[in-house]
C-alpha cells in the first residue's frame, strides 16, 4: 500500500495520511466491567547504567516519543471531529499533529528498520490510521489516499470477502430477492447528488457543488465506508485480543449498524448496483479452520467472532447481522417497495449522523482504554506507580531536566 496507510512500524511505509472512557464495547469473559489498564512503564527497565546517549537510550527515548506523538495526533483528531459534529465550540486543528507524527515515524523507520514496537503502540498507530481516514473522508485533503492507494486497499478487501464467503450458498444475499438491486439501480444522477448533499449536511460538512469538477465525497476518488469497514474490524479485534475480551452485544450492534450504513452509502450515494456491495459488507463472522481459506487474511478478526464457551460463533452476532440484512433486503414474501423508496426509508430510519456519533464515542473509548503515554503522563507531573523522586530520576536518565516540563520534587 502507498505511504498513506501503513498498518505498523514494521512496514516500510509511514503514516502519511496527512471521551467517555466508560463506554463498554468488549468485556472479559462476558463481563461488562472495563479491563484494568496496563502500566505503560516498567520500573525494571528505567535504571539505565549508561547515562550517555548511546543507541539503547536513543531507541528507548524514540519509542517514548513515537508513543506520545501518535497519542497526541489521535486526541487532536477526535477533538476536531467533535467540534465538527457540533458538540463543542471551536476545536483542535490536527494538521500539525499529523505532520509531526508522520515525520517522526519516517525518521524512526529509517533509524530502526527492523524494530517492532509493542502491541500498545502498534494499536495506537492502527487506531490513528482508522480515525484519520474516517473523520477526513468527506473532503479531499492531505490525508486522502491516492488512486493507487485506494486500489491497493479495495482489492484485498474484496478478495477477503470472496475468501470468507467461499461458496455461493454462504453468500449473505443467497436466496433473497435481488431483482430490484439488479434492475432498478443505480439511482439516477440527480438522486445521488441530492443524497450526497443530505449526508454532508447531516454531518455538518461543507457542501459541494456537483456542477464543478472539485466535487469529492461519493465519487470513486473518495473513501467509502465499505473501504473502512475491514479496518474498523481490525482495530476492534486487536483491542479485543490485547484485553483478552469477548464481544458484547453493544459492539455487535455498532458493527451491524456500520455494516448497514456502508450499504446505504454504496447504493444511495455512490451509485452501486447489484448485490456485490452487500455481500462484501456482510461477510464477517467466525470461520472454522475447515472452512477458512488462504485468502482470508484477517485471522485475528475471524478469531474475535469465535465463542469461548462453545464451538462455533459468538452468540448473538448471526442474529444481529441477519436483522440488519433483513432490513436491507426483505426475505421472499416480504415488502416489494421500489428500491429507491426503500433505500430512502432506511436512511431515514438509520440516520448516518447517529452512527457517526456512536463511532466517535467508540473511538474515544478505545483511545481512553489504555494508559496515556509516558510523556503525556510527565506533562501532568507524574508517572503511574512512581513517586515524584522516581519520576525526576527517570527524567535525568533520559537526559531531560528534572523539572521537565513541570515536575517538582
N, C-alpha and C positions, 0 to 999 in steps of 0.2 A: 504494500500500500504506500501511497505517497507520504511525504513528510507531514501531512496534515492530520493523520490519525494513527499515532503509534500506540500500541497496547502496553508495552513495558519498556523499561530501560535496556533490556537485553536485546531489543530490536535495534537495527541500525538507524531507524528513523527517530525523529524528535517529536515534540508535542506542538509543532507549529500549526495549531488550529485556531492561531490568531489571524435556629429552628426550635421547632419544638422537638426536643430530644426524647420525649416520652412516646413518640409515635411508634407503636408496636407493629412491626411487619413480620419479623421472623423470631421465633422463640425456641429455646432449648427444650427438647423433649415435649413439645406441645404446650409449654408454659407460656403465659402472656408476659412474664417478667422480663425486663431487659437484662442482657448479659453484662456482667461486670467488665469494666474497662481494663484492658491490659496496660500496665505502666509502660510508657514509651522509652524509658531509660533504665538500663540495668546497672546497678552500682558496681558490679564486678568489673565492668569494662571502663569505668571512669578513671581509675587510678593508673594513668599512663606514666610509665617510668621515665621515658624520654620526653622532655618538655620542649624539645626543638621541633620546628615544623617539618618533621620527616614525612615520608609517604603515608605511614599509617595514620598519623594525626591528620594529615591533609585529607585523606579519604574520609575519615570519621566526621570531620567538620563539613566536608562537602555533602555527605549524606544528611547531616542535620539541616543544611541549607536547602537541599532539594525537597526534603520533607516540609520545610517551612514555606517555601515559595509556592509549592503545589497547593498546600492548605490555604494560603492567603488568596491565591487566584480563585480557588473554589468558593471560598467565603465571599469574595467580591462579586463573582458571577451570580451567586444566589441572591445577594443583596440587590444587585442590578435587576434581576428578574422580578424580585418582589416589588421593586419600585415601578417597573414597567407594568406589572399587574395591578397597580393602583392601590397596593396595601400600605404604602408608606410614602411620605413626602421625600422627594429627592431620590438619591441612590448613589451607589459607589461605582464609578467607572472601572470596569475590569480590564480595559485595554492594556494599561501599563502592567498590571499583574500578569496577564497572559504573555506579554512580550518578555518580561523578566523570566518567567518560568520556562518559556521556550528557549531563550538564550542560555539559561543555566543548564537545562537538560542537554543541549547540544554540546556545551563545554564538558559536562560530566561524562557524556558518552565518549567524547574524544579522549579524555584523560583515563577513563576506566572502561575500555571497550568490552571487557569480559565480565565485569562485575554485575551481579544480580542483586537488586535491592530486596529487602524482606517483604513479606506479604502486605504489611500495613501500608508501606509506601507504594508498592505496586497497586494496591487498591485505590489509594488516593489519586494516582495518575489515571487509572481507568475511570474513576468517578468523575474527575475533571474533564476527561475526554467526552464522556456522555453528556455532562451538563453543558459544556461549551457547544457541542453540536446541537443539542436540543434547544437551548434557550436562544441561540443565534441563527436558527434555521429559517426564520421568516424573511430575512433580508440578505442581500449579497454583501458580504463583509470580509475582513481579513481571515476570519475563521471558516469561511465557506470552502468545502473541498473542491478541488479542480475536477473537470470532467473525467480525467484519468482516475482520480481517487474515488469518485463516485462509482465508476465501473468496477474498480478493484474491491469496492465494498459490496456492491449488489450481486455480482456473480457468485461469490462464496455464499452469500445469504440464500440465493436461490438454490444452489447446489445442496446446501444444508437441508433445506426444506424437502427437496426431492429425495434425499437420502433418508430423512426421517420418515417420510410417507412410505417409501419402499414399494408399495403396490397400489393399484387403483382402488382396491377395497378399503385401504386405510386413509384415503384422501378425505379431509374434513367435509368436502361437499358431496361425497359419494351418496347416491340415492336421493338427491334433492332436486327440486325443480329449478333449473338454471336457465330456462329458455329466455326469460326476460333479461338476464345478465348478458346473454349472448346476442340477443336480437335487438334490444331496446337501448343498449349502451354502445358507445359512450354518449353522455349527455351532450346536448347542443352547446356550442361555444359560449353563448350568452348566459346559459345556466351555470356553466363552470366559472365564468368571470364573476357572476353575482355571488356564488358560493365562496369564492376566494376572498372577495371583499368582506363578506359576512364573517369569515374566520378571522381575518386581520382585525376587523373592528372589535370582535368579541375578546380578542387577546390584547387589545389596546396597542396594536402595532400600526405603524404608519400605512396609510392607504397607498395603493399602487394604481397607476393609470395604465390599463391594459392596452391602450392605443399606442403606447410607446414601447420601444424595444427593451427598456430597462425593467419591465415587469419581471419579477423573480419568483416569488412564492407560488408554488403549484406547477411550475414548469419543470421540464426534465433536468434542468441545471441545478435545481434545489433539492435539498434533502427531504425525503418523505419520512413520515413516522414509521413506515414499513422498513425503511433503511436502518432506523434506530432501534427497532424492537429487539433484534438479537443482542445489541449492546446493553439494553435495559435488562434482559435476561441474564447476561453475563455478569453485569455489576451485582445484581441481586444474588446470583449463585455464589459469587466469590465471597460476598459478605456472609452469606449463609454458611459456607464452609468454614470460614475463619471463626465464627462464633459457635460452630457445631450445633446449628439450629435446625428446626423443621419449619416448613412453610405454614403460615397462618392463613385463615380464611380472608383476613383483611388484605393480605398481599395478593392472594389469588383473585380477589375481586378487582384490585387495582390492575393486575395483569390482564384480566378479562376485558376490563374497560378500555385499556390501552389497545388491546388487540382489535376490539370493535372499532375504535376510533381510527386505527390505521386503515381499515377497510372503507370507512366512510370518507376519509380523505382521498383514498385512491379513486373512488368512483365519483364522488361529488365535486372534487377539486382538481384532481389530476387527470381525469378523463379516461380511466381504465375501463375495460370491458372484459367479459368472460369471468371465469372463476379462479384464475391463477393467483390473483392477489389474495383471495380468501384462503385458499389452500396454503399459501406461504405464511400468511399471518397466523393461522390457527395450528400450524404444525409444531406444537410444543407439548411436551409431556414425557413421561417415563418410557424408555425403550430398554427392553431386556437385552442381555448380551446376545441372545439368539437372534433378535430382530435388528440389532444395531448394525450399521454398515460403516465402512471406512470413510465414507463421505460425510458422515455425521460428526462434524469436527468440533462440537461443543459438549464433550462428555461431562464436564462439570455441571452444565445446565441440566443435562439429562438426569444426572445423579441427584440433583436437587429435588426432582419430582418423584424420587423413589421413596416409598413408605419405609419407615424404620420399624414399624410394628408387624407388618405382614408383607409377604411377597407381592410386588406389583407397585402401582402408582399410589402416591399420597392421596388420602381420602379427600374428596371434595373438588379436586381440580377438574375431573372429567365432567361433573355436573355443571360447574360454573362455566366451563368452556362451551358446553353444549347449549346452555341457556343463552349465552350471547350469540352463538351461531344460529340458534332458532329465531332470535330477533332479526338477524340479518337476512337469513334465507328460511322462510317458513317451510315446514315439512309438507309432504304431499297431503292435500286435503285442507291445507291452511289458507290464509289470506292470499288472494291473487291481485292485490292492489298494484297498479302500474309502478314500475321500478322507480321512476323519478319521484313520484309522490311518496313511495315507501321510504326512500333514502332521506327525503326531506323530513318526514315524520320522525325517523330515527334520530336525525341530527337535532331535532327539537327536544326529543326525549333524553338525549345524551349530549348535552352541550359540551363543546370542546373546551370551553373555559373552565368547566367544572373538573374535567380530567387534568387540565393544566395546574389548577390549584392543588389537587391531590398529589400530582407528581412533584411539585415544588416542596410540598410538605414532606413527602417521602425522601426526597434528595437532601433536604435539610436534616432530616433524622439520620440518614446514612452518614452525613458529614459529622454530625454530633455523636455518633455511636462509638467513635474512637477518641482516646485522649488527644488533646492538642499536641502538636509537635513540641519538641524540647524548646526550640527558640521562641515559640509562641508562649509557652509557659514562662520563660525567662522575661518576656515583655511584661508579664504580670508580677514579676518579682520573686518567683519561687518555682521549684520543681516538685512534682508529685513524689512524696516519700522522702524528700530531702529537707534538711534544716537549712536555714539561711547560710550558716557557715559552710555546709557541704556544697551549697549552690555556688557560693563565692569561690570555693576551691576548684569546683568543676570549671568555672569560667576561666580561672587562672591557667588551668591545664590545657584549655583550648586556646590560650593566647589572648584572651579578652580581659579587659579591665574588671576588677572585682565588682564595680558598681554598674556594669553594663546590663541593660540600659538604665535600670532603676533599682538594682538590688543593693540593699544596705545591710550591714552586719552589725 
